[in-house]
Amino acid sequence: MHPPRRLVPLVLGTVVLVLATACGGAAGPPAAAHVAGTDVTDAELAVTAGVFESLFGLQHATCGRTDGADDTAAAACNRYSLAAMIQFRLAQDYASKNHITVADADLQQTIDGFESQVGKATLATLLQTNNVTHDDFAQLVRLSLLENEVANALATAKVDLPQLRTTYQQHPEQYATITADHILVKTKAEAETVYQQVTRPGATRADFLKLAKQVSIDPSVAQNSGALPATPATKFVKPFADAALAMKPGDISRPVHTPFGWHVIHLVNEQITPFAQVKDQALKQAQANAFSDWVRQQDQAGAIDVDPSFGRFDPATLQVTSPPS
């Protein structure tokens, strides 16, 4: 189970939620917005704003951001909350059509974990101060978890796992980390001499690094004696990376030419990121964009209609911007 996108940053003390700068306006007609065929009512908005006020209060921060001298904190929080509710409502619609749910056990586990970090009594006091209940808070947590699940589903659909596996198999350099020592010199003849010295019988890694300190023209040699830290293979120039990837730990290369000169490389270690980890990273990267892109698509399709008295939904930022003055 993934942690709720809108609560974790508050627990961590950063108050950088998915809609970190969304803002709002004064109460308008009974429906603040019409989303995916359903109304977001003023009453629902008031409850959600109260919960968000409480959550931001845990960090002594404000809910939303005011926009100009005539704006108010309450209006800013309304806009913040309305932007969140728009995304919640879209997620609910997608979830109902795709049989996505949040298990009660997952909900309770998330609430228990949250309360253990922020303090159950402190949260209860803030909820009461903002005229909302623990059930209201639990509903927001459920919606946040549901949004997570929808985001995961969208990301999974976006990532072509067979193609990712093919890329992984055909381009190992994209997933390799190399630890190596090297000696850089100007000419191939110098590099051949270096190679003969570091591969003579009985030569050790200490001998390699000592020689690097003496003859290498790499500017960093004064600090590292030619010993390079673990580095993604993609960070090296291609001839260097190709040579290192073709070696086994302990091997020393014949002279390798790059735009910097001639290298003699001693491979210390090579690690290939497991495919399972590569897949997880790809899904996380896709998740970062998939949900936002999908929300924009829903807006383009006419699924989001905000009452003008509250402002306007901005698809570029996924915020509700303040109405014209």
C-alpha positions as a printed Julia matrix, in Angstrom:
325×3 Matrix{Float64}:
   0.0    0.0     0.0
   1.35   3.4    -0.98
   1.1    6.27    1.54
  -1.5    8.94    0.77
  -0.09  11.61   -1.51
  -1.71  14.51    0.35
  -0.85  13.49    3.92
   2.75  12.26    3.88
   4.32  15.68    3.21
   2.47  17.05    6.22
   3.83  14.26    8.4
   7.31  15.01    7.12
   6.87  18.67    7.9
   7.19  20.11    4.42
   3.6   21.06    3.63
   4.3   20.44   -0.04
   1.22  18.54   -1.15
   0.33  17.6    -4.68
  -1.43  20.96   -5.0
   0.93  22.88   -2.79
  -0.1   26.34   -3.92
  -3.76  25.91   -4.92
  -5.99  28.78   -3.78
  -9.79  29.72   -3.43
 -12.72  32.16   -3.23
 -15.71  33.01   -1.11
 -18.7   30.66   -0.84
 -20.89  30.77   -3.91
 -23.91  28.82   -5.12
 -24.7   25.34   -3.7
 -22.36  23.69   -6.21
 -18.79  24.97   -6.09
 -17.88  22.78   -9.06
 -19.27  20.15  -11.37
 -16.83  17.28  -11.88
 -17.26  14.05  -13.84
 -21.03  14.38  -13.82
 -21.4   15.14  -10.1
 -21.55  18.28   -7.99
 -18.99  19.35   -5.43
 -21.31  21.12   -3.02
 -20.54  24.06   -0.78
 -21.16  21.83    2.22
 -18.62  19.27    1.02
 -16.13  22.01    0.32
 -16.57  23.47    3.81
 -15.86  20.1     5.41
 -12.8   19.43    3.25
 -11.44  22.91    3.93
 -11.87  22.29    7.66
  -9.87  19.08    7.47
  -7.11  20.72    5.45
  -7.02  23.66    7.89
  -6.46  21.1    10.64
  -3.71  19.28    8.76
  -1.86  22.47    7.92
  -2.35  23.56   11.51
  -0.24  20.6    12.59
   2.67  22.36   10.87
   1.65  25.86   11.98
   1.15  26.65    8.29
  -1.68  28.13    6.25
  -3.99  26.19    3.95
  -3.45  27.57    0.46
  -1.91  30.89   -0.48
  -3.55  34.28   -0.62
  -3.53  36.17   -3.89
  -3.29  39.92   -3.36
  -4.27  42.29   -0.6
  -8.01  41.71   -1.06
  -7.76  37.94   -0.76
  -8.45  36.13    2.53
  -7.0   33.05    4.2
 -10.43  31.4     4.11
 -10.75  32.01    0.37
  -7.26  30.64   -0.23
  -8.06  27.48    1.71
 -11.33  27.09   -0.19
  -9.46  27.21   -3.48
  -6.83  24.78   -2.23
  -9.52  22.41   -1.01
 -11.61  22.72   -4.17
  -8.61  21.88   -6.34
  -8.01  18.8    -4.19
 -11.69  17.82   -4.36
 -11.69  18.09   -8.14
  -8.91  15.54   -8.3
 -10.54  13.37   -5.65
 -13.82  13.35   -7.58
 -12.09  12.46  -10.84
 -10.25   9.65   -9.05
 -13.54   8.36   -7.61
 -15.07   8.27  -11.07
 -12.09   6.38  -12.53
 -12.03   4.0    -9.56
 -15.71   3.13   -9.85
 -15.32   2.36  -13.55
 -12.2    0.26  -13.01
 -13.15  -1.56   -9.81
 -10.49   0.12   -7.67
 -11.19   0.31   -3.94
  -9.43   1.06   -0.66
  -9.57  -1.7     1.94
 -10.8   -0.69    5.39
  -7.7   -2.29    6.91
  -5.43  -0.13    4.76
  -7.39   2.95    5.72
  -7.12   2.19    9.42
  -3.43   1.39    9.17
  -2.79   4.73    7.48
  -4.82   6.66   10.05
  -3.09   4.88   12.94
   0.34   5.62   11.47
  -0.53   9.25   10.88
  -1.9    9.75   14.38
   1.1    8.06   15.97
   3.35  10.63   14.31
   1.35  13.8    14.82
  -0.38  12.94   18.09
  -3.98  11.72   18.25
  -5.05  14.29   20.83
  -3.46  17.15   18.92
  -5.23  16.16   15.73
  -8.55  15.79   17.53
  -8.24  19.28   18.99
  -7.5   20.84   15.61
 -10.39  19.01   13.96
 -12.75  20.25   16.64
 -11.42  23.8    16.31
 -12.23  23.71   12.59
 -15.71  22.23   13.15
 -15.03  18.9    11.48
 -15.05  15.35   12.83
 -12.68  12.42   12.86
 -14.98  10.75   10.33
 -14.46  13.74    8.03
 -10.71  13.31    8.41
 -10.98   9.57    7.72
 -12.95  10.25    4.55
 -10.23  12.59    3.27
  -7.62   9.92    4.02
  -9.69   7.37    2.11
  -9.96   9.69   -0.88
  -6.22  10.36   -0.78
  -5.5    6.63   -0.73
  -7.93   6.1    -3.57
  -6.2    8.83   -5.57
  -2.93   6.98   -4.95
  -4.37   3.75   -6.28
  -5.72   5.48   -9.38
  -2.34   7.14   -9.96
  -0.66   3.73   -9.66
  -3.09   2.22  -12.15
  -2.53   5.03  -14.62
   1.24   4.74  -14.25
   1.19   0.98  -14.75
  -0.85   1.4   -17.92
   1.59   4.05  -19.14
   4.76   1.98  -18.69
   5.47  -0.57  -21.43
   7.05  -3.29  -19.28
   8.05  -5.61  -22.19
   9.81  -2.7   -23.89
  11.43  -1.72  -20.6
  12.76  -5.26  -20.18
  14.1   -5.27  -23.75
  15.88  -1.96  -23.14
  17.26  -3.33  -19.88
  18.69  -6.37  -21.65
  20.05  -4.52  -24.69
  21.51  -1.49  -22.93
  23.09  -2.6   -19.65
  25.13   0.6   -19.48
  21.94   2.48  -18.62
  21.61   0.46  -15.42
  25.26  -0.16  -14.47
  27.33   1.49  -11.76
  31.1    1.35  -12.19
  33.83   1.68   -9.58
  37.21   2.0   -11.25
  40.74   3.34  -10.99
  42.31   4.97  -14.02
  45.48   6.58  -15.25
  45.15   9.25  -17.93
  48.07  10.22  -20.17
  48.46  12.17  -23.39
  49.76   9.57  -25.84
  49.15   5.93  -26.65
  52.85   5.21  -26.19
  52.71   6.57  -22.65
  49.59   4.51  -21.99
  51.3    1.34  -23.23
  54.18   2.0   -20.84
  51.71   2.5   -17.99
  49.92  -0.73  -18.94
  53.17  -2.7   -18.83
  54.01  -1.32  -15.4
  50.62  -1.98  -13.77
  50.31  -5.51  -15.2
  53.79  -6.74  -14.36
  53.88  -9.84  -12.1
  53.21  -8.95   -8.49
  51.78  -5.49   -9.23
  49.0   -4.49   -6.84
  46.21  -1.95   -6.78
  48.37   0.16   -4.47
  51.03   0.2    -7.19
  48.4    1.3    -9.72
  47.25   4.2    -7.54
  50.82   5.21   -6.74
  51.67   5.39  -10.43
  48.47   7.33  -11.11
  49.56   9.9    -8.56
  52.89  10.23  -10.37
  51.92  10.33  -14.05
  48.16  10.81  -14.53
  47.1   14.12  -16.05
  43.56  13.84  -14.67
  43.09  17.01  -12.55
  41.36  15.0    -9.82
  44.33  12.7    -9.25
  45.73  14.96   -6.54
  42.65  14.22   -4.45
  41.8   10.63   -5.39
  45.05   9.09   -6.74
  43.06   7.89   -9.74
  40.44   6.04   -7.68
  37.03   7.01   -9.02
  33.93   6.67   -6.83
  31.02   4.43   -7.79
  29.48   6.22  -10.77
  26.64   5.4   -13.2
  28.13   4.12  -16.44
  26.14   6.73  -18.34
  28.21   9.47  -16.69
  31.41   8.3   -18.36
  32.32   9.04  -21.97
  31.25   6.11  -24.13
  34.68   4.57  -24.91
  35.54   4.53  -21.2
  32.16   3.04  -20.23
  32.26   0.44  -23.01
  35.72  -0.7   -21.97
  34.8   -0.9   -18.29
  31.58  -2.81  -18.98
  33.49  -5.37  -21.03
  35.81  -6.09  -18.1
  35.54  -8.18  -14.95
  36.41  -6.79  -11.5
  40.18  -6.89  -11.12
  40.86  -6.59  -14.85
  43.13  -3.88  -16.27
  42.36  -2.57  -19.74
  44.65  -1.99  -22.66
  44.91   1.75  -23.48
  41.5    3.3   -24.18
  41.24   6.51  -26.2
  38.73   9.23  -25.31
  38.56  12.98  -26.01
  40.55  13.47  -22.79
  43.52  11.35  -23.81
  44.54   7.75  -23.23
  43.3    5.79  -20.22
  44.41   2.62  -18.53
  41.47   1.37  -16.48
  41.4   -0.94  -13.48
  37.85  -2.16  -12.83
  37.24  -2.42   -9.1
  33.53  -3.29   -9.15
  30.49  -3.24  -11.39
  26.88  -3.4   -10.27
  23.82  -3.8   -12.48
  20.58  -2.52  -10.99
  18.14  -5.46  -10.73
  15.24  -5.31  -13.18
  12.7   -5.25  -10.34
  14.25  -2.03   -9.08
  14.39  -0.56  -12.58
  10.7   -1.36  -13.01
   9.82   0.29   -9.7
  11.78   3.41  -10.65
  10.05   3.57  -14.04
   6.64   3.23  -12.41
   7.43   5.97   -9.91
   8.57   8.29  -12.68
   5.43   7.51  -14.65
   3.26   8.03  -11.59
   4.74  11.48  -11.09
   3.24  12.54  -14.42
   0.49  10.06  -15.27
  -2.14  11.33  -12.85
  -1.52  15.01  -13.61
  -1.6   14.34  -17.35
  -4.81  12.39  -16.97
  -6.46  15.21  -14.97
  -5.56  17.62  -17.77
  -7.12  15.25  -20.29
 -10.31  15.17  -18.23
 -10.36  18.95  -18.16
  -9.94  19.11  -21.93
 -12.86  16.7   -22.25
 -15.06  19.08  -20.26
 -15.18  17.05  -17.05
 -14.3   20.02  -14.81
 -16.51  23.08  -14.41
 -15.75  25.45  -11.52
 -18.25  28.07  -10.38
 -16.68  31.4   -11.47
 -17.21  32.92   -8.03
 -14.56  30.51   -6.72
 -12.15  31.07   -9.59
 -10.93  29.01  -12.52
  -9.33  25.59  -12.72
  -5.88  25.98  -14.27
  -4.86  22.74  -16.04
  -1.23  23.84  -16.25
  -0.84  23.9   -12.47
  -3.87  21.83  -11.41
  -4.82  24.74   -9.16
  -7.95  26.79   -8.77
  -6.88  30.35   -9.39
  -8.64  33.31   -7.8
 -11.52  34.97   -9.69
 -10.85  38.24  -11.51
 -11.06  41.28   -9.25
